[in-house]
Amino acid sequence: MSVDPEGWAPQNKEALCDSDRNSEGCKILVTQNGTALSSADELPSESITLVLLPGLDGTDVFFRPLLAALPEWISPVVVQFPPSGANEYPDLLAVVRNMLTAIRSYYVLGWSFSGPLALMLATAEPEKVQGVVLASTFVRPPRRIFAQLRWAAMTPTVWMIRVGKRLPVWLSRTSTDQLRQDKRETWKRVTAQMIAARIRTLLAVDARHVLKRCPCPVLCVAGHDDGIVPYRNVEEMARVRESMRVRMIAGGHFAIYTNPAGASEAITEFIIREMG
């Protein structure tokens, strides 16, 4: 496993860089050793497309804070999965490729469930995909024991789990709380049947070979306190692909939602590095 001297090693679970501004008020990125990575003069002159592939909910809901935090020169395109139909990765890959036919070049972010899908897209579209961001995700079932319980991922079971997970949110947060509102929206938009189908899909995945052979640069962004996709998944991906960069940010599994500034900074820095 390689160790990047600038702090990108998977063992380094501290934030890589701090935000600062120059005398003209333009944002710069500064590494831990004080080296400026980019300034306003070095930002892309043309818009860069970032395709975002969602988690189990298959919607744009939990991307909204990140979309607001991205710089203007990044043009986001959020893919939302169909509310019905097949949910195996090959099926979703065909759907995504069809949606992106008109876009000639882009970076792709796969969050949680969509991490393997983002890697498959990069392999299927090597001329289009310039880089992959893996956010709070995995290449094999995030907890190996769950793979043995794939048969239990049925609609009634998933419905009860969804209710159980939302009760603390409903009881501890006011009706105007944004997280409570967003979870309520996904509950209404996505059926337990669809969630169960996607859970069965991820519990059968093994995308290690896809990660290893991915034809473009890869960045992994993960939350320090992710209890759903534990840190050992980051370590496994780093072993499979030694060139993969890793950026740990504050937060749990929903770090890109609860810490959009940190996620945006990591993504922005990655794109600038790869373009430079």
Buried (B, 14 or more C-beta within 10 A) or exposed (E): EEEEEBBBBBEBBEBBBEEEEEEEEEBBBBBEEEEEBBBEEEBBEEEBBBBBBBBBBBBBBBBBBBBEBBBEBBBBEBBBBEEEEEBBBEBBBEBBBEEBEEEEEBBBBBBBBBBBBBBBBBBBBEEBBBBBBBBBBBBBBBBEEBBEEBEEBBBEBBBEBBEEEBEEBBEEBEEEEEEBEBBBBBBEBBBBBBBBBBBBBBBEBEBBEBBBEBEBBBBBBBBBEBEBBBBEBBBBBBEBBEEBBBBBBBBBBBBBBBBBBBBBBBBBBBBBBBBE
